[in-house]
Amino acid sequence: MKIADDVTVPVASIESQAVLKVLAWGDRQATTQKDALDFGQILSASSCGLFEDQAWEDDDALTACEGDIILMGPYRVGRESRRLLSAVSTARVTAVLDAEPLDLLLRLGVREGDQMLQAFRRGFG
């Protein structure tokens, strides 16, 4: 990420951050809600700014979410997240998403979190 003309800071992609937060939620949900809250913020951010532009340019997301930008971002991030992972990691993320979806949903802390979580899950496959 470029933060000034002469300063670039390496950061994880939004897709990588989403996967890391899902996995962290699976490991730490009994002791903290932070990972679910962070994941909710990532889902919300996935439809804003630069990510909004990426979502509008994604024909698959546009079709799958019937043009609802609030859902297109999470869908796209879910789909792209899966492409980053090995089969073993994909299975682990899927297990976390499917094990306690209501518990995760209740802790996302964002408006329309249920729909965004479902869109992410559909995109993830």
C-alpha positions in Angstrom: 0.0 0.0 0.0 1.4 3.4 -1.0 0.9 5.9 1.8 3.1 8.7 0.4 5.1 9.3 -2.7 8.2 7.6 -1.3 6.6 5.3 1.3 5.1 1.9 0.5 4.0 -0.5 3.2 3.3 -4.2 2.5 -0.1 -5.3 3.8 -2.1 -8.5 3.4 -4.9 -8.4 0.7 -8.5 -8.1 1.9 -9.0 -11.7 0.8 -6.1 -12.9 2.9 -7.3 -10.9 5.9 -10.8 -12.3 5.6 -9.5 -15.9 5.6 -7.2 -15.2 8.5 -10.1 -13.7 10.5 -12.3 -16.7 9.8 -9.6 -19.1 10.9 -8.8 -17.0 14.0 -12.6 -17.0 14.9 -12.5 -20.8 14.6 -9.6 -21.0 17.1 -10.5 -18.2 19.5 -14.3 -17.8 19.5 -14.6 -19.1 23.1 -12.3 -16.3 24.4 -12.9 -13.3 22.2 -15.3 -11.7 19.8 -12.6 -9.6 18.2 -12.1 -11.8 15.2 -15.8 -11.9 14.3 -16.0 -8.1 14.7 -12.9 -7.7 12.5 -14.4 -10.1 9.9 -17.6 -8.0 9.9 -15.6 -4.9 9.2 -13.8 -6.6 6.4 -17.1 -7.7 4.8 -18.4 -4.1 5.1 -15.2 -2.7 3.6 -15.3 -5.1 0.7 -18.0 -2.9 -1.0 -16.4 0.5 -0.4 -13.8 2.6 -2.2 -11.4 0.7 -4.4 -13.1 -2.6 -3.4 -16.5 -1.2 -4.7 -14.9 -0.5 -8.0 -13.6 -4.1 -8.1 -17.0 -5.5 -7.3 -18.7 -3.5 -10.0 -16.2 -4.8 -12.5 -16.8 -8.4 -11.5 -19.6 -9.8 -13.8 -19.9 -13.0 -11.7 -20.5 -11.0 -8.5 -22.9 -8.7 -10.3 -25.0 -11.6 -11.5 -24.8 -13.7 -8.3 -25.9 -10.8 -6.1 -28.3 -9.2 -8.6 -26.5 -5.9 -8.6 -26.6 -5.4 -4.8 -23.3 -3.8 -4.0 -23.6 -4.5 -0.3 -23.4 -8.2 -1.2 -21.2 -8.1 -4.3 -18.1 -7.2 -2.3 -18.4 -10.0 0.2 -19.2 -12.5 -2.6 -16.1 -11.4 -4.6 -13.9 -11.6 -1.5 -15.2 -15.0 -0.6 -14.5 -16.3 -4.2 -11.1 -14.7 -4.4 -10.2 -16.0 -0.9 -10.8 -19.5 -1.9 -8.4 -19.2 -4.8 -5.6 -18.4 -2.4 -5.9 -21.6 -0.4 -4.9 -25.2 -0.6 -7.5 -27.9 -0.3 -6.7 -28.5 3.4 -7.0 -24.7 4.2 -10.2 -24.5 2.1 -11.7 -27.4 4.1 -10.7 -25.7 7.4 -12.3 -22.4 6.4 -15.5 -24.2 5.2 -15.7 -26.1 8.5 -15.5 -22.9 10.5 -18.1 -21.1 8.3 -20.5 -24.1 8.5 -20.0 -25.1 12.1 -21.5 -22.2 14.0 -22.8 -19.7 11.3 -25.4 -18.3 13.7 -22.9 -17.7 16.4 -20.5 -16.0 14.0 -23.4 -14.0 12.5 -24.5 -12.7 15.9 -21.0 -11.4 16.6 -20.2 -9.7 13.3 -21.5 -6.4 14.6 -22.4 -4.9 11.2 -25.7 -4.0 9.6 -26.8 -6.6 7.0 -24.2 -9.0 8.4 -26.4 -12.0 7.8 -26.7 -11.2 4.1 -23.0 -10.4 3.8 -21.9 -13.6 5.5 -24.2 -15.6 3.2 -22.7 -13.8 0.2 -19.2 -14.5 1.3 -20.0 -18.2 1.9 -21.7 -18.5 -1.6 -18.6 -16.9 -3.2 -16.3 -19.1 -1.2 -18.2 -22.1 -2.5 
